[in-house]
């Protein structure tokens, strides 16, 4: 384990980001830029496949986009007018080159590449069936299940095969496929994972977030709708609806934490949503204080909203070092204790003698929070009050976040008083479920049919979760009694 891992283990991680360009002679170069803008969605690996009308070209590697796609030689080798790319954080499958997307196969219809953002909740069940029928898997990813379903479909067109495949999978996904004809993009029926369509010169772009359109100057056209399949060829864009109408339930964590604050998801500004969350947090849980301090960087917009609502000054009481790379020092206990300081340092001039409101986006395992609180107290803070810009996370999440066990979650193991003592703060408060929905412009949560996918907070799963029933049965009894919906 690296020092960076010791720090980041207490944060939620999203699985990945996807990007596609069709109809531009420098497609792969544009995809590279797009993946840079989506780097926050996954830092383990990146890959790009392109097509020039005759051949497919690919480059996949472990590590950051900039470390692997910055040379002119690599970009020139990825020739063609059509390209898809992927940046990865793994929730299924180990970190290995065989698990780097996009995947590629030569089918009867020709070359076929695909990648996806999200997580399938019945992939193991389907995988077992495919293996029994003779399929040979080269990776441990759920993405390869989709590839085999396409390859074994008896439909007579590639679009028909993709439709056949997606009608058998469950879970969350923003899926990109590339063929000789163009790009196929699909958003899962509930719209759990985001996907947007854009226009760049004479070509089209598909991306996980709007910020990845902005980086190349592409024009935003619209969000890909839940359950929609889009086919992009030289003839233009064709839309299909292979699923029956399903209530939209975008992952609420896209707004709380995952998406970049300068993105729009389903027409909602992520930055404004986070500020509104902070305002609701101040309305519900304010305490007399001198400064509002964000835990950088994800806590900043919520802290701004909290400050604006409460009238307490916003200050950068914790400074983040943005230039920390991976450090392979043996993690002794002393080094372990210093891990948080690699990225964060207390700003004593702001904190000394002050009653401090610390605002963070979420509380997962609590290990980083207690170190930050210790740091703030050591800088001379008179009081430390922690405010979390989301409800307590007490349930596993199976749609592309790395929490599948309740025993990993602090809120599933302790009550509020115990968490307060564990972290070492004078008070601890979370945003309420209804407060979270009010911040999104709604009156509150519809417990019969939630407007967003909020599984980590409520234990409500909008799809079948065949592969994870055992994990659900491990939820502590006291959390089951709190289950919403």
N, C-alpha and C positions, 0 to 999 in steps of 0.2 A: 504493500500500500504506500502511496506517495503522500507527501505533506498536503498536496492539493486535494487528494482524495479524502484525507482526514478532515479537511475543512468542508468540502462540498458534500460529504456524505449526509450532512444534516439538511440539505436542500432537495427539493423535488427535481427530478430530471425528466424532460420530455423526450420522446423517442427520436424524432428526426424532422427534417424539413425536405420538401421536394420542389423541383423547379423544371420547367420544360419550355423550350423555344422551338417553334416551327415556322419556316418561311423566311429565314434570314441566313445569309451565307456564312456569317460568323456565329452560328448558333452556340457552339460550345463555349466561346469566350463570354457570351452573354450569360450562359448558365453558370459559369465560374463566378461572375460578379453577383448573380442572384444568390448563389450559395454562400458567398461572403455575408450577405445581408441576413441569411438564415442561420448563421453559425451558432447563434444562441440556442438553437433548437437541438444541437447535437455536436459534440466536439471529438468523438471517438474515431470517426472515419468519414471519408467522402469519396464519391465516385461519379463519373460522367461517361455516358455513352452517346455517340453521335452517328449520323448516317448521311452519306453524300450522294445517294441515288444508286450506288453500286455496292458499297461495303459499309459495315458497322465498325466503329472504332471505340475502344474503351480504355479508361484509366481509372483504377481504383486503388486506394491506399489508406492505411491507418494514419490518424492524425488530423490536423486542422486543414481547412481548405487552402489557406495561404501557404502552408508548408508543402503542399503537394501539387498545386495548380498555378504556381507563380511564374514558372519558366515558359518562355516563348516556345521552346521545343515541345513541351507537353501540349500546349494549346494548338499549335500547328498540326500536331499529329491527330487531333480530334477534329477531323475535317467534316464538313457537311452543313446542310441547311436545316437539319432537324437534330435536336439533342434533348436528353433528360439527365437530371442530376439529383444527387441525394447527399445529405449530411446526416450523420447517425449518432444517436445515443441508444445503446441497446437496452431493451427491456426483455426481449426474448433472444436467446442465442448469445454465445460468448463473443468477446472482442477478438476477432480473427479475420484475416483477409477473406476467407471463404464466406463470411457473413457481411461483407461490404456490398452495398447496393450502388447502382442498379444491377439486377440479375439479368442474364442473357441466355437465350436458347435458340437453336435453329429448329423451327417447327416445319411442318409440311408446307405451310403457307409462306415460309421465309423467316428471317430474323425477327426476334421478339424480345424486347427489353422491358423491364418493369421495376418500379420501386414504390414504396408506400410509407406514409406516416400514420402511425397508430398501432393498434394491437388487435389481433383476431382472438375471439374468445372461444372458438371451437376448432382451432387449427390442429391441436393434437389429435382430436377425434377424427378429423378428416385425414390427417397425415397417416394415422394407423390404418385407415381404410385403403389409402393409396398404396402404402407399402405392401399390404396384403395382396393387392392386385398387381404388384410388380414394379411400382415406381421406385426409383433409386434417387435418394436425396443427397445433395452435395453440401448442404449447409444445415444449421440448426434453427434457422429463422422461420417465422410464420409466413413471411413473404413468399418463400419457395412453394408453399402449399398452393398459392394462387397460380403460380407458374405451372405446376403439375395439373391443376384443374383445367387451365386453358389448353394445355397440351393434350389432355385426354378427352376433351369435349368432342362430341360427335357433330356439333354444329358445323355448317359448311362455310362460314365466313369468320374472319378473325374477330370482328365486333361481336358476332353471335357467340363465339367461344368465350370472350371476356364476359359477356352478359351471363352466360351459363355458369361461369366460375363465381361471379360475385353474388349470384342468387343462392349459392351454397354456403357462403361464409357469413359469419356474424361478428359483431364488434364495431370498432372504430377504424376508419381508414380514409385517407386521401390518397388515391391510387393514380399513378401515371404509367402508361404503357407507350411504347414506341414501336412502330412497324415500318415497313417500306413505304406505306401510304401516308403516315403522319403520326399524330399523337392522340391517345385516348386518355381522358381524365375522368375519374369517378370520385364522388363524395358519398360517404356512407349514408344510408337512409335516414338516420337521425341527425346527420350533420355534426357529429361530435367533434371531428377534426375539421379545421378550416381549409378552404381552397378558393383561390380567386383567379379570374380570367382577365388578361390584359391584351393590349395591342401595341406592337412596336414596329413602326414603319409599315412594311407590307406583311409582316408576320404577326404571330400570336404568342402570348406568354401565359403559362399557368404556374402559380406559385402558392406556397403555403400561406404567405402573408403579403399585404399590400406594400410593406416596406421594401420587399424584394422586387417589386415593379419600379418603385421610385429610383432605385440605384442605377437603373439603365435608362431612366426617362420614359418608361412605358406608360401608356394611358390605361388607367383602370376602367374596365368595362363593367364588371359585376362580380358578385360572389357566385361560385358554382353552387347551385342549390342542393339541399339534402336529397339524396337519392337520384341525382342527375348524372347522366353519362354524356360527355362531350367528345365528339370526334372532330379533330382539326386536321384538315388536309389542304392541298393546294387550292381546292375549290372553296374553302372557307370553313365555317364552324357549323356543325350539326348537333342538335340537342336531342337526347332520348331519355325516356323515363321507364327504366326496366323494373322499378319497384312500385308497389301500391303506395298511396299517400301515407306518410308516417309523420307524427308530430316532431317538430324540430327540437333538439336538445343539445345545442352546442356546449362543449365542455366549459364550465364556468371558470376553470383554472386558466384558460387562455387569457381571460381578462384580468385575473388576479395576479398571474405570475409569468406564464410561458411566453406569450406574444410580446414582441417589441412594443414599447409604448407609443411609437409613431405609426403603428399599424391600425387599420380599421378592420374589424371582423363583423360580418353581417351588418354593415352600416354603422357600427358603433365604434367610436374612438376608444382605443385601449387606454390611452392616457387620461381621457376624461372619466372613463369608468373607474380607474384607480383613484383619481382625485375624489370622485363621489363616494367611493368606498371609505376613504379617509374621513370625509365629512360625516358619514353615517356613524363611523366609529367614535368620533368626537361627540356626536349627539347622544349616543348610547352609553358611553363609558368614560366621560371626561373626569379628570381629577385636577385639583389645584396644582399648578406647575409653573416653571419659569421658561423652559425651552422644549420645543418638539424636535426630536432628533431621529432621522431615518437610519435604519440599518441598510447601508448601500449595497447594491444599487436599486434592487427591486422594491425597497420600501420607500423610495423617494416620492413618487407621485401621491401615494396615500398619506404620507407625512405632510405634504403640501396641503392636501385637502383638510387634514386634521387641524393644521395651523390656521387655515383660513376660516374654518368653522368655529374654532375655539377662541381665536384671537391671541393665542400664545405664539410667540415668535418661533419661526422655523430656523434652525441652525444646523450646519454640518458638523456635528459633534463627533462623528466617526469618519475618518478619511480612509478611502480604499486605495490600495496600491494596485493599479491596473496592469502592471508589468511583471506579474508573478508567473513564471513558467512552471513546468513540472520539475520537482526537486526529488531526486532519488536518494535522499539521506535516510539511513536506517532509522525507523521511527521509534526511538527510545521514549521512555515516559517523559523525559524533559523536553525532547523535540515535539512530542505529541501535545504537550501543554502550550508550546509556542506556535502551533500550527495556525491558529486563527490570526495571529499577529503578522503572518506573512501577507495577508490581504487587508487587514483592518488595523487601524491605530486610533486611539482616542485623542481628540482635540482638546487638550486640557484647558485652553483659554476659554472654551465655550462651556465646559462641563463643571469646572471647579466651583463648589458651593451652590450648585443649582439643583432644583427639583426637575428631574428630567423625565420626559415622556419618550420612550423608545418605541418607534413604529416599525414593525416588520410585516412582510406579506403573509407569512404562514409560520406555523410551529410544527415541525415534523418529529424529530427525535429529541430535540432540546439541547443536544451537546454543544452546538455552536452558540446558542443563545446564552447559556450559562457562562461561557467564556467571555462573550461580549459584555455581559452584565458585570463580570469581575473587572474587566478592563475599564468600564465606565466608572465604577466605584473607585478603582485605583487612581483615576484621574481627578478624584475629589468630589464627585457628585454627592449632593446631600441626600437625595432620594432618587430611586429609579423605579419607574412605573412602565411596564411593558404593555403595549397595545398591539394586538394581532389583527391585521386587515383581512381576516377571513374567519369562518367558524372553526371550531376544533376539528382536526383531522383524526377520525377514529376508525375509519373503515378502509379496507383494501380498495384499490382502484385498478381496473383491468383493461383500460382503454389507451394505454400508452404512457403511463407514469410508473416509475419504479417502486411502487408500494403494493405488494401483494400479500403482506402478512400484517395482521393487526398488532402483533407483538413488537413490530418495529416502530409503532406510533405512540408517542408520549400520552396523547389524549385517550388512548385506548387502555392505558395502564394506570393512569392517575386521575383523580378528580382535580378541580380547579385549585383547591387549597394545597394539595400535594404538588402540583405543577409549580405553583407560586414559590413554594419553599425550595423545590429542586433547582429552579432557575436562579433563585436568590434575589427576587425583586420585592419591592414594597407592595406592589399590587400587579395583578395580571388580569387582562380582560380580552375577550374575543368579540369579533363582530357576530351578531346574531344571524341566523338563517334568513329571516325576513328582512333584516337590515341589508344583507347582501343583495337580495332581490330588489329592494327599494333603490339601492345604488345603481341598479341596472334600469331604472325608470319604471319599475312595476310596483304594484301595491304590496306585494309579498309573494311568497311561494305558494303555488297551487299544489297542494299535497296530493291531489288526485292525479294530476298530470303536470309534473314539474316542467317549467319553461326552459330550464338548462339541465345539463348533466351535472349533478352535484354529488355523485356517489361518495367521495371521500368524507363528506360531511353528514350524509343522511343514510347511507347504505342502500339507496335506491338505484338499481341498475336497469337502464332502459333497454338492454338486449339480453338474450340468453347468455349465460356464462358457463357453458358446459365444462370447460377445462379447469374451472376454478371453484367448483362446488366445495371441495375440501377446505379451501382457504376461507370460504364464507362461514363454514361451520365452526371455524376457530375464533370467530368474533366473540369477545368476552360478553357474558350475559348482561352486565350492566350497560354495555353499549347497545345491545339489541333492544333494551327497554327504551332507549332514546331515539330509536330509528324513526325517521320521518317518512311520510308517504304511505 
